[in-house]
């Protein structure tokens, strides 16, 4: 598995983002259920969000996020940063090393 920081950058008004947030969070829930996502949350100030994710490839994680309601409503764009998690808390070993 490859690991990614996903930066979600809002393009729409915060009112539009707030309207879409419940369905966005339902979308993220599916990613957690599939084992793709580790943690997610809004940035402070509310200019976007951050997700720590994993997938077989950059294309796979980008394809997954293309279904995000923020994306389908053209309310945000995404930056995908691949990284190698060398150091970590021990409780993370299972998620990081899961093949």
N, C-alpha and C positions, 0 to 999 in steps of 0.2 A: 504494500500500500504506500501511496505517496500522501504527504501531509500538506495542508494549505491553510493560510490565513486568507479569509475572504472578507474584503472590505466592501460593504454596501454603502453607496454614496447617493443620498437623496437628490432627485432632480425636481420633484414635485413639492408643493407647499406642505407644511407640517400638518395642515388640516386634511389634505388628501392622504398623507402617510397614516395619520391617526384613523382615518376611515378604513384603510386597507389592512391595518395592523392585525385585527383578529384572524383574517384569512391567511396572512403572512405567517402568523404563529402556528396555525394549523398545518401549513405547508412545512415549516421547520420541524414540527412534531413527527411528520413522516420521515424526515431525514434522520432524526434521532432513532426512530424505530428500525430503520434500515442499517443503522450503525455508521452512517456517514458523518454525523455531527457529534462533536464533543461538548461545545459550549457556544452560546450566542448571546448577544445583547446589544442594546443601543449605545451609541457613543454619547459622551457628554462634552459639549452641548449636542443636541439632537440634530446632527448633520448626516447621520447614517448609522450603520451597525457593523459589528465585527462578529465573525464566525470562525471557529477552529474546526476544520473538516479533514476528512481523508477520502481517498478514492483511488482507483487503479491508475487514473491519468487526469491531467488538467482538463482534457476534453470531457471526461465523465463528470467532473464536478461542475464545470461550466454548463454542461447540458442539464444537470439537475437544477441548477439555479435559474436556468432559462424558463422554468415553470413557476418560479416564485411570483406571487401576485404583484409584488412591486415591479418586477420585470415586465410581466404581461400588460400591466397598466402604464408602462413607460414612466414609472415614478422613480426609478433608481437605476444606476448602472453599477457594475461590479468590477472589482480588481481582485485577481487571483494570484496569490504569492505562494509558490511552492517553497517548502523549507524542510530541513532534516532535523528532527527532534533528537539531538544528541544528549542533552542533559534534561532531567525531569524528576519529579517526585516519584517515588517507587509505586504509589498506587496507580500511576499512569502506564506502567509497563504492559499490562494486558492489552490496553487499547492501542498503544503505539506498536507493539510487536505482533498484534493479530494479523495474520496473513489473510 
